[in-house]
């Protein structure tokens, strides 16, 4: 118990220290900063809403990190953060990290249906960026994010706890998986040197085949 408490305290310290470095001296300040982030979204300045900071705050809320400010824990800001992501994604569908963090938060709040919808939207936002990306390193990063997103959706569609509620998303997932597999295979064909992401082609093709089988069973 003592060791676990030390780990939690260290995690809390690291989060607060990281936030302090960018001007947020406490989690209470972060809660107030959500209003500033909303304003940046309104002004189409989403690039100033940093992925790293959003990720740390989201994780603190999901894990209900204790003692962040005057005894308050992370979950005390759950509703405020959910509202921010709803607002942000209503204003732009292009930030795949918004959709990813939103889905993570929705899962923690018990909204499995909403989380699945957000994952599908995250996937679309990623694919909109991925295929036009010319920088090999950035392409690989986007592709890794895409694979992780598809894996989560695939697992959700197979999970007995969410399987029935997610039937409406089976067909959209088939289209996404097929398209990703087809486009990555086409990119591989015109690549001169063997890329490090080559194994992802077979992985996507396998996932697309599994998605087809899932849809076929549903339509029987």
N, C-alpha and C positions, 0 to 999 in steps of 0.2 A: 504493500500500500504506500509506504513512504517513497519507494522508488518511482512508482507511478505518479505520485504527487509531484515529485521533482521534475519528471519529464514534462508534465502539464505546465508547471511553473516556468520551465525553460521555454516551452513553446509560446506561452503567453508573453514572456519577456521579449522573445525574438520578434513576435508580431508587433508589439508596441514599439520596440526599437526601430523596426523597419518603417512603421507609420510615422514615427517621430522624425525620421530622416527626411520625409517629404512634407513635414509641417503639421501632421496630425498627432497631437501629444497624448491622446487617449481614445478609447473606442467610442466614448461619448462624442468626441470631436468628429469621428468618422460618421457616426449617425447623423450629425448635423451636416456633414459634407455631402451627404446624399442629395441634399437640395442643390448644392453647387454642381454636382454631376448632372443632375436633371437639366440644369440651365445650359450646361455645355452641350448636352444632347439637343436641346431646343435650338441652339445656335449652330448646329451642324459641326460641332467641334469634338466629335467622338474620339478623335485621335489623342486628345488630351486626357481622356479617361483611360488610365493605364491598366493593361491586362494583369500585370503582376499584383497591383494593389487590390483590384477587384477579386482576384483569386484568393489572396490572403484573407480578406474580409469575409468572403463567402465561406471559406473553410472554417474560419473562426465561428461563424454562425451555425454551420452544419454540425460541427463538433461540439457546439455549446461550450466554447472555451470559457473557463471560469475566471473571475477576478480581473476582468479587463478594466473596469472602472467602478469604484465604490461598491464592490460586491456584485455588480451586474455581470451576467454571463452573455455569451454570444447570442443565444436564442432570443434575448430581449429585443433584438433588432431584426428578427425574422420577417415580420410583416413589412417593415420599412424597406428591407432589401428586396423582398418579393415585389413590392409596389414599384421600386426603381426599375427592376428588370422588365416588368410589364410595360412600364412607360418607355423604356429605352428600346425594347424590341418592337413596340408599336410605331416608333418613330424611324427605325431603321432595321431592315432585315439582313443587312450585309455584314454585321459584326458576328462572326461565328462564335467568338469567345463569349459574347453576351448570351447567346443561346445555350452554350455549354454550361456556363455558371448558373443560368436560370434553371436548366434541367436538373442540375445537381441540387439546387435549393428546393425545387419542387419535389424531388424524391424524398428529401429530408422532411418535408412538410406533409408527406403522405399522398401527394397528388401524382400518382403514377401515370394517369392518362395525360395530364398536362406535361409531365416530364418527357413522355414518349413523343408527343407532338413537337416539343422544343428540340429534341434530338433530331427529328426528321428535318426541321427547319435549319438546324445547325449543319446538317449534311448538305442541304441545298446551298447554303451560304459558302461552305467550304468548296464544293464543286464549282461554284461560280468563280472562285479565285484560282483554284488549282490548275485548271487546264490552260489558263493564259499566263501562268507563271513561268518565266524563263530562267530565273536563278535556280541552279540545281539544289542548293542547300535549302532554300525556302520551299521549293517544290517538295523536297523530301519531308520537311516539317509538316507541310499541309497534308501530304499523303498519309503520314503517320497519324495525324489528328483525324483524318477521314476514316482510316482503318479502325481506330479506337472507337469512334462514334458508331460506325456500322456494327462493330462487335457488341456494343452495349444495346443497340436496337435489336439485333439478332437474339441476344440473350433475353431481352424483355419479351419478345414475341413468343419465346419458348417457355418462359417462366409460368408454372401453373397458377401462381398468384395473380398474374396479369394477363394471361393468355386469352381468356374470354373477352375481357374489356378492350383488348388491343386488336381484335379481329379486323376492324375497319382500316387498320394501318398495314395489314399484310400486303395488299396490292401495291400501295405507294412504295413500300420498301423493295418490292420486286423490281419496280422501274428504276429506283435509285441504284440498287446493286448491279442490275444488268448494265446500266449506263456507265457506271464507274468501271466495271470489268472490261467493257467494250473499248472505252476510251483509253484506258491504261494500256491495254494490249496493242492498240493502234499506235500509241506513243512509243512503245517498246520496239515496234517494227521499224520505225524511222530513226531510232537511236543508234548512232555509229558504234560507240563503245558500250559494253554491258554495264548498265547502271546498278547501283547498290540496291535499288528498290525492285529489281526484277522478280524476287520471290512474291512480291505483293500481287503480281498479275495472277498467279495460280490461286492465291488466297481469295482474291476478289471473284475469280471465276467459280471457285468452290462455294463461296457464300451466295453468289447469284443462283447457282444450281440448287442449293438448299432452299433458297427463297422461292424458286419456282415450284419445288416439291411441296413446300408448305401451302402455297396458294392452290395447287392442284388438289390437295387433301381437303381444303376448305370449300372448294367448289363442287365436291362430290355430293 
